[in-house]
Amino acid sequence: MKWILAYWIALSVVVLAQEKAKELTVTETFDVKGVIAEPVRKLAKPAMLPQAGEPQLLIFSSSLEAQEHVRQGFAMIHASWDFEAYRHFTTAVQVDPQCLMAYVGIVLSLTSPQHEFHEQRAKAYNRMLTLAEFKADGEFYYPESERMYAVAIAELVANGLGNSLRVLKQLANNYPNDLQAQLLVTYLSRGGYNALGNPRVTQRQAIARFKDLVKQNPEDPMALNFLIMAQAEAPYGAVDFKNELLPLALKLTQMSEGKVATWKSLLGFIAWRSGDAELAEKSFREAIALFQQWQEANKLGIADNPGLVRAQLFLATVLHAQGKTKVAAELVASILKVKIVSGREYSAGALTLKWCGQLMPFKMHLEQGKLLSAKDSLPKPATTNRRDMDPYSAILLAYKLYANAINAVEKSDVITARKYHTKLALILSDMQKMQAQVSQSYEFPYFLPVLSALVVLHKELTAHISEEDGLAYNWYQASIEAQSSESRLLPPEILFPIEYRMGLYQKKVGKKNQAKESFQKALKRRPLYLKAQIELDSLNQ
């Protein structure tokens, strides 16, 4: 009965929209093709994926087809599949160029300031505001709820989260039955975790609210997805991944019949953090298969399929941590054979391949202690001149300096190690200064995590060099504290927990009990890191 009621309500909206469409006269001419990027314009209409669920939104449009594509677009956004969401929204505006919520969706799916399709976002943004402000006979033409969504997204793009959140809170207050609004407000209001890894008050409140919404909407995958996402990137120890989040992630994939690729990847991520190697590997492989099927069915390239690259690299991470390095290396090699179509170098897929894929061999060799192989695996930088250095070249030089320094330490050549250490500090300083400039580029979301990882490695390098000075413990501790929490969207930049390196040092200096504690902490951070388990077992014998 629920779907019948929803259908008749949607149909009544169509009739009302058809009647009011006669009143709509926007003086400016608008070419809807301007909001559709060329790579998307040539594609067929996207298929519906009902297993992803749909927010029960009343979309003001004279077309039932446009309404369905808008709802599906929002479902894809909540499932972290922005490209597919964008396709649905652009399909909706082609069917109904006057559909306000379709433009809201386009802007939301292209929110990142550095997005490849920023020109299309700008045109959609202007069109969205034009429609939201339009009046007929002195009254606003579009429903208040849609206008509030438009204002909230406009504020998010123009003025940041704070102003946007105020509008969304008012929207949620005015329309308590709008589940999407309730979820967005709760998600954006969450406070995260403090420096000690404990949830802040607003984070606890958000989780409690999500649980209430899930209880009220037990068959809605969107609500369950938000509950999982709000905790998926929590610091280790803050959430019981195995007993709390993993059952939820399993339920989400069951509700979606295992057909949503991004949710399969999410399950793999949660299983990885839970220490379930078999489930993590299985889930990532299934996600890869789904992404590949989707890519082939839609005749797309890797430029528009970053989810595939991420799933493959996460799978390689799982395999490598378990000692299946040969299989992981073969997988990474196959990823790097993929070519990017000319003109799509700043697509999400191309940037993920460049910043995550091309650096993966280095990270794998580094974790194994194969320093020469690590250096040889690095791509050739565009320049080695510090004055002219671009962000990617700076990253490559920094990694090379780190590898050289560690190599010198292992050869007991502390003087040479200190020279490389100093050079690395200078490059890191340059990169810190680059941040403001890079923040305006396509590469910023990828540059920042690598920079953070290099800061951790620099501190860890300082610990290596300081072992003879008795200061190693403090520097290892500093590098441990500098580690970031895991990202569900980007594979880890460092393939070993620093706690493991601390444990090796403590074992070396005869502090057996402290070493045990460090290896245990390493396993809490990375439950699948086999080397830490082997060291712990050896100390327990």
Buried (B, 14 or more C-beta within 10 A) or exposed (E): EEEEEEEEEBEEBBEEBEEBEEEBEEEEEBEBBBBBBEBBEEBEEBEBBEBBBBBBBBBBBBBBBBBBBBBBBBBBBBBBBBBBBBBBBBBBBBBBBBBBBBBBBBBBBBEBBBBBBBEBBBBBBBBBBBBBEBEEEEEEBBBEBBBBBBBBBBBBBEEEEEBBBEBBBBBBEEBEEBBBBBBBBBBBBBEBBEEEEEBEEEBEBBBEBBEEBBEEBEEBBBBBBBBBBBBBBBBBBBBEBBEBBBEBBBBBBEBBEBBBBBBBBBBBBBBBBBBBBEBBBBBBBBBBBBBBEBBEEBEBBBBBBBBBBBBBBBBBBBBBBBEBBEBBBEBBEEBBEBEBBEEBEBBBBBBBBBBBBBBBBBBBBBBBEBBEBBBEBBBEBEEEEEEEBBBBBBBBBBBBBBBBBBBBBEEEBBEBBBBBBEBBBEBBEBBEEBEEEBBEBBBBBBBBBBBBBBBBBBBBBBBBBBBEEEEBBEBBBBBBEBBBBBBBBBBBBBBBBBBBBBBBBBBEEEBEEBBBBBBBBBBBBBBBBBBBBEBBEEBEE
